[in-house]
Amino acid sequence: MASKKVIILVAVNGGSQQDHDGAHIPSTPMEIAEESRRCREAGAAIVHLHARDPVTRLGTGDPAIFGDIIRKTRDRCDILIQTTTGIGLKQDPVTGESVWASHEERLGLLTIEPVQDLVTVPLGTWDFYHPAGAQSVARTYLNTPDFLRKNIGAILPKRIPWEMEIAEVGFLYNAIRLAEEGVFDRHASNFWLDYLLGYGAMPANARQLGFIAEEGLRLFPQAKWEVNATGREQFPMNIVGLALGCDIVRVGFEDNLHLPNGRVAAHNHELVAEMAELVLKMGCQVATAADARQILGGGPHHG
């Protein structure tokens, strides 16, 4: 029997991470596109990205910058492009404090041209705490039921495969309630479950991952699922996920700068190369971009 194809997703920058300890965080559209190409060559099938303001170098929701990134990336390789829904923290022009983008600005990311291949939806509100991603102060990440209805409702007509970000087990039941309301079809094949470990809610350990993966499969037996852990737990949790049969493993500087040996990587593609080697050692195949498109139910990208 053929071994399972596992998708490597690389989150190359996030909304707040900055260069430090020798790690270079891609910020400009050209840097993001070039690093995405290198990550594709190393084995990644999907790049998850945030656009950055050219002045503050923090996350921006500017559709023009996202569009420039997508065009430059597609000129270089066939990697699937997943845009954030969260945008990241922004600098308030009045107070100078870091704040979340508004719901309206976040929904504006579904107007990007050219259209992204994949998107994300966080299925609930929680106190987001992510020191490994340069967000060391817990801030409430608001995702109201009304916002989720609008967000999912805007995605489905575009026929874009989407990721449910699951920060704790209650998010699975939020998803079930929305499905029972008719917001989406819980038996569809165009979404997957992304388990966020170490982001201020679920701890990054094997017991927690095993529990929520089992509960997710009970509630959504057809759904693919992803491991997404922060800091030095990124590689260990991905290995546990591979042992449990996950479909997607996430690496990248948004969440972690360290290679399995503890050394800080200089570039994202080094993390991807290490993950690709681990996927093979666990008896799986590294999925190509074409494989990922088929696995996640996507059609041709909107070039």
N, C-alpha and C positions, 0 to 999 in steps of 0.2 A: 504494500500500500504506500502511495506517495506521502511524503512528510508534509506537514501543515505549512502553508505559507503565512508568515507573520509580517505585518506591516511595521516599519520603523517610521515614526513621526518625530521630526525635529522641530522644537520650538526655539527659534534662533535668537530672539531678543527680549520679548516681553515689553511691558510699557515703562519699566523703571530701571531695569538692570543697566549698569554702567561699566566701562572698562575698569578692571582692577586685578591685581595679582597676576598680571601677564595675560589675562583673557581679553580678547577684543570682541566687543559686542557690536554687531553690524547695525548701523543706524540709518544711513542714507539709502535711497532706493537702489543705487548701484552696489553698495556693500551688501545689502540683503540679497539681491539677485545673484551676485557672485558667490556668496556663501551658500545659497540654496543650490547652486550648480555643484559646488564641491561636495555638499551633503548628499546630493543625488548620486554622484559618482561613488561615494563611500557606502551607499546602500539605503539611504532614506527614500521613501516613496511619497511622503507628505511633508510639506513645510508649513508650520504654524507661525504666523507672523503678526507683528504690530507695526504700524507706521509710526514714525517719530517726527516730532516738530523739529525743523532744522535749527531753531534757536535754543529752545530749552532742552532738546534731546529727550523729552518725555513723550509719552503716548499722545497721538492725535487721532481724531476721527475724520480728518480731511480726506474725502473720497478721491480727490485728485492725486494725492500722494500714494494712496493705496493702488489706484489705477496705474500709476507710473511703476510701482513695484511689480505688479502683476505682469505688465507688458515686458519689462526688462527681464523678469525671471523666465517667462515663456519663450523669450528670444534665445535663452541659453540652454534650457533643458525641459524635460517632460514631467518634472516633479509636480504633484498635485498641490494646489495652494489653498490653505485654510486660513481664513481671516479670523481674528478675535471677535468676540462680542463685547468684551469688557473694555477695550481700548486701553485701559490702564489709568493710573493716576495722572491728573493734569494739574497745572499750576493756576490757581485762581488769580485772575488779573487784578483783583482788588485787594485781597488779603495776602496773596503770595503763598497761601497754604496749598498742600496737595489735596485734591478732591477727585471723586469719581466723575466720569462723564455723565451727562444726563441720559435718561432713557431715550429721548428724541434723537440725540446724537448717535447713540448706539444703534438705534433702528436705521439710521442713515447709512450704516455700513452695508445694508442690503441694496443700496442704489449704486454701488461701485460699478464702473465700466473700465475695462472688461470685467465680466462677472467672475467671482472666485469659484473654485471647484467645490469647496466644503466650508461649512460654518459651524459655530458652537452656540449652545444655549445652556446657561446655568439654570438648573431646575429648582432654585430656591435662594433664600437670603441667608447669609451667615457672616460672622466676623472674620474677614479675610486677614490672615496673618502669614506672611511669607518672607522671613528674613533672608533666605537663600536667593530670593528674587528682588532684593533691595526694598522690601516693604516690611520693615521691622516694627511698625506700629499697627495694631489691629484696627481695621476700619470696616464698618458694616457695609457689606456689598449687597445693595438692595435689588432684588429681583421679585417684584410683586406678581401675584397671579395674573393681574391685568396685563402687565408687561409681557409675561410669558405667553399669554394668549395672542397678543399682538405680534410678538417675535416669531413664534411658530407659524402663526397664520400668514405672515409675510414670506416665510421661507418656502412653505409647501408649494405654492403656485410656480415658484422658480425651479422646482424639481432638483434642488441642490441637496445632496446627502448632508445630514446634520448630526452633530455630536451633543449628547446630553451630558453636561458636566454634573457629576454626582459627588457633592462634598460630604454628605452623610446619608444614612439610610433613609431618613425622612424624604429626601429628594426623590427617591424611587416611588414613594407613595404620592408625592405631588404629581409625578408624571402619570401615575395610574388615574388620579382624579381628573387630570386634563384629558386623558384619553376617554374616560367615561363620559365627559362632557361633549365629546366629539371633536375636540381640538385637533387630534391626530389619531391615526390608526395604530394601536399598540402592536398589531401583527405585521406592520409594514417592514420592508427590508431596507429602508433608506435612512435609518438612524442607528447610532450605536451608543453604548454606555461608557463614559469615561470616569473612572474612579480616582478622585483627587485625594491623595494621601499626604498629609503634612501641610495642609493649607489653612490650618486653624480650626478644623473640625475633626476629621478622622486622623488618628495617628498613623504613621507609616510603619506598620508592622504586619507580619504574615497572618496573624490571627484576624486582624481587622480586614485585610484584603480577602482572605478566605471566606469570611462571613458575608461580606457585601457582594462578592462575586456570586456566591451561591444564591443569595436573595434576589439579585438581579436576574439570574437565569430562571429562578422560579416565577418571577413576575413577567419577565420578557424572554421566554424560552428561545425565541428566534434571533435575539439581538446579539450582535458582535460586541466585544468589550475591550477596553483599553486600560492599561496601567499608567498612572501619572503621579510620580512621587518627587518630592523636593530634596535638594541638598544631597548629602552623601548616601541617602537611602534610595536614590534614583536607580542605581544599578541592582542592588540587592532585591528591591521590590519588583523590578522587571524580571529578574530570574524567577522569583516566586510566581509571578504572573504567567511566565512561560510554562512552568511546571503545572499550573492550574488550567492551562489551555487558552490563555488570552489570545486575542487577534491582533492587538496593536500594543506596541511598547513606545513610550515617549522618552526622549532625551533632549538635551539642549540647554543653552545658557539662560533661557528664561527662568529655569528652575534649579540649575546645578552647573557648577563650573568644573567639578572634579571627575577625573577618570577613576576607574575602579581601584587603581593603586594609590589613590589619594592625591596625585599630582594635579595641579590646575592645568587644564587644557588651554592652548592658545586660541583655538578656533572650534566652532561647533562640529565640524566634520570629523575631528578626532574622536569625539564622543560617539558619533554615528558609526565610525569604523570599529570601535570597541564593541558596540552593541551588536553590530552585524556578526562579529566573530562569536559572541555569546549565543546569538540565535542559532547559528550553525552547530555550536557545541551542545546545545539543548536538543538537537535532532530535528530542527525545523529548517525551512527554507526562508530566505530573505525575499519578501514580495517586491516585485517591480512596481513602477507607477501604474502600468497597465493592469497588473494583478490587483492593486489596491482599488482602482476604479471599478473593477468587476466585483470585488469582495464587498465594497460599500454601496453598490447599487447606483453608481454614477454613470451618466452618459458622457459624450464628448464635451470637453470644456468649451466655454464660450470665448473663443479667441478674438 
